Amino acid sequence: MVEAGSSEIIRLSELTGLGVDLAAAIGNGRVEIVDTTRKFSEHGIFPDCIGFRPSPFRSALGSAFLAALDADERADVSAKLALNTKGQERKAALSLPEKLKEIRARGFATREYGYWGRGVDYGGIPSAISVAIRASSRVVGALSLVWLAERQSVDDVATAHLERLTLAGEVIGRHFTSGSDI
């Protein structure tokens, strides 16, 4: 996934001026961040996210990935993932059907406002939008634009950059399928 996406996420980050996270499927409805363009000096968000497995229900990456799975697979993994959740994570798992409708209507997933994926000071509250990455007919990962929420709204970023984000996801999926690192 890193080979397939590295140059594309750099290009997307340069075009948008935002951080970009690339996540690969790791099984059981989960993704793991495998590459990023985040730079604190440029984006105001710390880049310490490689290897992180974001919430399948509360993160943009996780919910974009879940939304792209076929209905049977999504129902199976969602039920298993929700089984051991508590608190805000459980609340988000229970509201997944409504979130999936929103993702389909908008064409992208969003990060739950105030969701902190780990005990790290990101420098401010991050916001993100994400799309799934498909290789042929398989969902293989997800791609996010990430920025400080105080700088831009989700709607403004989606209006300005959703087309580029979607295209980048398609390019990465084609590269992943062909084994190309271009």
HUZICOR-V93708 format. One record per helix or strand of 2 or more residues. SS is the DSSP state (H for helix, E for strand). FROM is the first residue (numbers start at 0). LEN is the number of residues. If there is no record, write none. Layout:
SS|FROM|LEN ; SS|FROM|LEN
This chain:
H|1|15 ; E|18|9 ; E|29|7 ; H|39|4 ; H|59|9 ; H|70|13 ; H|86|8 ; H|95|11 ; E|108|2 ; E|125|10 ; E|137|11 ; H|153|25
